[in-house]
Amino acid sequence: METIKQSCFLSVGSVPLSPGKVFLNFSAKNPYDKKMKLLMWYTPFEGFLSDLFIIRNSKTNQQLTYQGPMVKRLQPQPDDYLLISPNEVSSTTLNLSLAYHFKPGHYQLKLKSHTLHYEDKHLSDFPVICEAPSIEFSIK
């Protein structure tokens, strides 16, 4: 298989957002017509174990600093994968406030990495470009 593109979606929770409750929703659809395993490393499905996002204050253009954990990795284990059925959409929600310090203002967010890695039953790796447009949100 060649590298393909898939739609991924980013959105934030209810408005107005408060500095301690900035909930990000992320979803991705298995673009293949068979069950695939998605490696969750460096994706929102893993939670905060690496710096996943570029978040900037729209007024100052200053980038927020990631304040969460960073882990070193060996070989992926079975529980590092998310099994996704054909054309299934998988979603997760993260509280960005757990890893970034927000103040009232307007922000722009985008994924730091746009590559997702799928594996099939033959353990073949299939990189997929996750096309998620940047989003904007405000903190009150």
N, C-alpha and C positions, 0 to 999 in steps of 0.2 A: 504494500500500500504506500502511496505517496503522502506527504504531509498535506493535510487538508485544513480548512478553516471551519470553525463552528461559532455559533452565537453563544455568548455568555452574557449574563445580565447582572448588573449592580444596581441597587437602590437602597435608600435609607428609610428608616421607619417613620413613625408619625411626626408631624410637624406641629408646633415648633420643637426642636430638639434642645435638650439641656446638655451642658458640658459633660455630665457623668453618664448620659444615656444616649449614645450615638450608635444605633443599631443598623448594621449593614447587612443586607440580604444579597446573597450570591447564588446564582443557579447556572448550571451547565447541562447541556443535553448530550447524551451519547450519540455521536453522529454516525455510528456504524449500525449495520443491520444484524448484529450479533451481540451477545453478552460480552462486555469488556470490563477489565479492571482498570480503574483510574488510580494512578499513584497520587496519593493525597499530599505528598511533600510539596512545600512551597505553593500551596493553594489554600483558599479559605476553608476548605473541608478539613484541614489539619488543625485549624485554630491558630493561636499565636505561638509558633515555634520558630518563626523567622519573620523578617521584615517584608511584608507582602504588598504594601501600598505606597504610593507617592501621594501625600496629602499636602496641599499648599493653601495658605491663607490667600484668598483672591485679592485682597486689598494690598498686602505687602509683598506677595509672591514668596514669602518665607515658607520653607518646607518644614513640616512638623517632624520631630525626631521620634523614631520608633523606640519605645521603652520596655518592650517585652523580651522574653527569652530568645536566645539563639542556640540552636542545638547542632552538634556535630553528628554525622550519620555514618553508618556502616552500610551494609547491604539491606535493601528493603525486605521487610518481613511480611507475611500474609496479612497482618492487621494494618499494614500501611496502605492497603488498597481498598477502594470502594467498588464493589461489584454493581454495575449498572446494566440494566436490560436494554435491548435495542430501542432506540429513540426515546428512552426514559429521561426525564428531567430530574436532576438531583439538586437539592437546595440546602443551604445552611445560613445561619444568622450569627454574626459576631458583634459584640459590643466593642466598638473601636476605642471607647474611652478606657478600656483595660490596658491598652498599649500605646495610646497617644494622649497628650495633654491638650485638651481643647479649651479655648476661651470663646466668649461670644464673638461672632463674626461669620463671614462667608468663606466657604472652603470648596476646593476642587479636589477630587479623588480619582485616581486611576490605578490599575494593577501595575505592579513593578515588573512582573514576568507575564508574558502572554502565551507561554507554552505549557500545555497539559500533556502528560504522558499516559497513554493507555497501553495495556498489554492484553493479548488474547490468550486462549488456552495453550498455545504453543510457546508462550513466553516471549513473543516478538513485541518489541517496543514500537509504538506508533505515536510520534509527536503530533499534536494538534494545536493549531494557533487559535487561541481563545480571543475572539473579537468582542471585547467589552468596552463600549465607549466610556469616556470619563463622565463623572457625574458631579453635580454641584449641590450643596446644601448649606443651610444656615443654622447657627447655634444662637439661641437667645440667652 
